[in-house]
Amino acid sequence: MKKSKQKKKRNRLIFRTTILAVLVAAVVFALVSNLTSDNTIYKAGDAAPDFQLKQISNNYDAETIQLSDYEGKGVMLNFWATWCKPCEAEMPYMQELYPKYKDKGVEILAVSLDGTELVVDRFIDKYDLTFAIPHDKTEEIRDLYKVGPIPSTFFINPDGEIEEVVNGALTLERLDGYLQAIQPNMD
C-alpha cells in the first residue's frame, strides 16, 4: 500500500514538473518573440509600406492593387469591415467625395478585413461603391500597418509618405479636409 502511494506521489511530481516546464518554456517563447517582432507603428512623416492585394469590386477596373502603383497620387488607405457600424457610417461619405477627388489625383483604397468576399460584394452593391476594395482576408496588410481599431485610415501624400493617421470614423467635413491635404499639386 505504501509503495503504491509513493509511486502515485512520484508520478504526480513528475507530471506537475513537466507541466511547469512546458509553461515556463511557453512564457519564455512569448517574451522572446515579442521582443524580436516588428512593433513599428507608422505615423505621420513615415513612408507608407508597399503592399499588393486582390481587388474585389466589380465597379473598379484593376484586379490587384499595389500601393506603389499610386505614386504621384494622394491615397486614402482605409481599413474596414462590413460588421463595423462606424465603418458603414463613413462609407457613403467616401463614395460621395470619391468622384470629385479622383479627378484631382486622389484615390481611395478601402481595405476590407472581412473573411469572405460574398458579404463584401453585398456591401459594395448596397452602397454602390466605385472606389477600389482590396481584400485582406488573411489580415497580412492590417498587421503590416499595425492597425488596431477599425475603421483606421492612413492619408498618404503623392510622395508616398503618411500625412495623417485617423482611428475611428470620419465625418464628411473631416474627410473632405484630409482629402484636400493629400491631393497632388496640378501645376
C-alpha positions as CSV (number, residue, x, y, z in Angstrom):
1,M,0.0,0.0,0.0
2,K,2.8,2.4,0.9
3,K,4.7,1.6,-2.3
4,S,1.5,2.4,-4.3
5,K,1.1,5.8,-2.6
6,Q,4.8,6.6,-3.1
7,K,4.5,5.7,-6.8
8,K,1.4,7.9,-7.2
9,K,3.2,10.8,-5.4
10,R,6.3,10.3,-7.6
11,N,4.1,10.2,-10.8
12,R,2.2,13.3,-9.7
13,L,5.5,15.1,-9.0
14,I,6.8,14.2,-12.5
15,F,3.5,15.3,-14.1
16,R,3.5,18.6,-12.3
17,T,7.1,19.3,-13.0
18,T,6.6,18.6,-16.7
19,I,3.6,20.9,-16.9
20,L,5.6,23.6,-15.1
21,A,8.5,23.2,-17.5
22,V,6.1,23.5,-20.5
23,L,4.5,26.7,-19.1
24,V,7.9,28.2,-18.4
25,A,9.0,27.4,-22.0
26,A,5.8,29.0,-23.4
27,V,6.4,32.2,-21.4
28,V,10.0,32.4,-22.5
29,F,9.0,31.8,-26.1
30,A,6.3,34.5,-25.9
31,L,8.7,37.1,-24.3
32,V,11.4,36.4,-26.9
33,S,9.1,36.5,-29.9
34,N,7.5,39.8,-28.7
35,L,10.9,41.4,-28.2
36,T,12.1,40.3,-31.7
37,S,8.9,41.1,-33.6
38,D,8.5,44.3,-35.6
39,N,6.4,46.6,-33.4
40,T,6.8,49.7,-35.6
41,I,3.7,51.8,-35.6
42,Y,3.5,54.0,-38.7
43,K,2.8,57.7,-38.1
44,A,2.7,61.0,-40.0
45,G,6.0,61.5,-41.8
46,D,6.8,57.8,-42.3
47,A,7.0,56.2,-45.7
48,A,3.8,54.1,-46.3
49,P,4.8,50.4,-46.6
50,D,4.1,49.0,-50.0
51,F,1.7,46.0,-50.4
52,Q,-0.3,44.1,-53.0
53,L,-3.8,42.7,-52.6
54,K,-6.5,41.3,-54.8
55,Q,-9.2,43.9,-55.6
56,I,-12.7,42.5,-55.4
57,S,-15.1,45.3,-56.5
58,N,-16.7,44.9,-59.9
59,N,-17.1,48.7,-60.1
60,Y,-13.3,49.2,-60.2
61,D,-11.1,48.2,-63.1
62,A,-7.9,46.8,-61.5
63,E,-7.7,43.1,-60.4
64,T,-4.9,43.8,-58.0
65,I,-3.9,46.8,-56.0
66,Q,-0.3,47.7,-55.3
67,L,0.2,50.8,-53.3
68,S,3.4,51.8,-55.2
69,D,1.4,52.0,-58.4
70,Y,-0.3,55.1,-57.0
71,E,2.9,57.1,-56.6
72,G,2.3,60.7,-57.6
73,K,-1.3,60.5,-56.3
74,G,-2.8,61.1,-52.9
75,V,-4.1,57.9,-51.4
76,M,-6.7,57.4,-48.6
77,L,-6.0,53.9,-47.2
78,N,-8.9,52.8,-45.2
79,F,-9.2,49.6,-43.1
80,W,-12.8,48.5,-42.5
81,A,-15.2,45.5,-42.3
82,T,-18.9,45.1,-43.1
83,W,-19.8,44.2,-39.5
84,C,-18.3,47.5,-38.2
85,K,-21.1,50.1,-37.7
86,P,-18.7,53.2,-37.7
87,C,-17.2,51.8,-40.9
88,E,-20.6,51.6,-42.5
89,A,-21.4,55.1,-41.4
90,E,-18.4,56.6,-43.2
91,M,-18.7,54.7,-46.5
92,P,-21.4,57.0,-48.0
93,Y,-19.1,60.0,-47.3
94,M,-16.2,58.2,-49.1
95,Q,-18.4,57.4,-52.1
96,E,-19.8,61.0,-52.2
97,L,-16.3,62.6,-52.3
98,Y,-14.6,60.0,-54.5
99,P,-15.6,61.2,-57.9
100,K,-14.6,64.8,-57.0
101,Y,-11.2,63.8,-55.7
102,K,-10.4,61.1,-58.2
103,D,-10.4,63.8,-60.9
104,K,-7.9,65.7,-58.7
105,G,-5.5,62.8,-58.4
106,V,-6.6,61.2,-55.1
107,E,-7.5,57.5,-54.8
108,I,-9.5,55.7,-52.1
109,L,-8.4,52.2,-51.2
110,A,-10.8,50.7,-48.8
111,V,-9.1,47.5,-47.5
112,S,-11.8,45.0,-46.4
113,L,-10.9,42.8,-43.4
114,D,-13.9,40.5,-43.8
115,G,-13.4,36.8,-44.0
116,T,-15.4,36.2,-47.2
117,E,-16.0,38.1,-50.4
118,L,-19.7,37.5,-50.5
119,V,-20.5,39.8,-47.6
120,V,-18.3,42.5,-49.1
121,D,-19.9,42.1,-52.5
122,R,-23.3,42.7,-51.0
123,F,-22.0,45.7,-49.1
124,I,-20.5,47.2,-52.3
125,D,-23.8,46.7,-54.1
126,K,-25.8,48.2,-51.2
127,Y,-23.8,51.4,-51.2
128,D,-22.9,51.4,-54.9
129,L,-19.2,51.9,-54.1
130,T,-17.0,52.7,-57.1
131,F,-13.5,53.0,-55.5
132,A,-11.1,50.1,-55.0
133,I,-11.9,47.5,-52.4
134,P,-8.7,45.4,-51.8
135,H,-9.5,42.2,-49.7
136,D,-7.1,41.4,-46.8
137,K,-8.7,38.2,-45.7
138,T,-5.5,37.0,-44.0
139,E,-5.1,40.4,-42.3
140,E,-1.4,40.5,-43.5
141,I,-1.7,44.2,-44.5
142,R,-3.6,45.0,-41.3
143,D,-0.6,43.5,-39.4
144,L,1.9,45.4,-41.7
145,Y,0.3,48.7,-40.8
146,K,-0.3,47.7,-37.2
147,V,-4.0,48.6,-37.4
148,G,-5.8,48.3,-34.1
149,P,-9.3,49.6,-34.0
150,I,-11.3,49.9,-37.2
151,P,-12.1,52.0,-39.1
152,S,-8.5,53.2,-39.3
153,T,-7.4,55.5,-42.2
154,F,-4.0,56.4,-43.4
155,F,-3.8,59.5,-45.6
156,I,-0.8,59.2,-47.9
157,N,0.6,62.1,-49.9
158,P,1.8,61.9,-53.5
159,D,5.4,61.2,-52.3
160,G,4.3,58.0,-50.6
161,E,4.5,59.5,-47.0
162,I,1.8,59.2,-44.4
163,E,0.3,62.7,-43.8
164,E,-2.2,61.7,-41.1
165,V,-3.5,58.5,-39.3
166,V,-7.1,58.6,-38.1
167,N,-8.5,55.9,-35.9
168,G,-12.3,55.9,-35.9
169,A,-15.0,57.1,-38.3
170,L,-14.7,60.3,-40.2
171,T,-17.4,62.9,-40.8
172,L,-17.9,64.3,-44.2
173,E,-16.2,67.6,-43.4
174,R,-13.1,66.0,-41.8
175,L,-12.8,63.5,-44.7
176,D,-13.1,66.4,-47.2
177,G,-10.3,68.3,-45.4
178,Y,-7.9,65.3,-45.3
179,L,-8.5,64.5,-49.0
180,Q,-7.7,68.1,-49.9
181,A,-4.5,67.9,-47.9
182,I,-3.2,64.9,-49.9
183,Q,-4.2,66.0,-53.4
184,P,-1.2,66.5,-55.7
185,N,-0.3,69.9,-57.0
186,M,-1.5,70.0,-60.5
187,D,0.6,73.0,-61.7
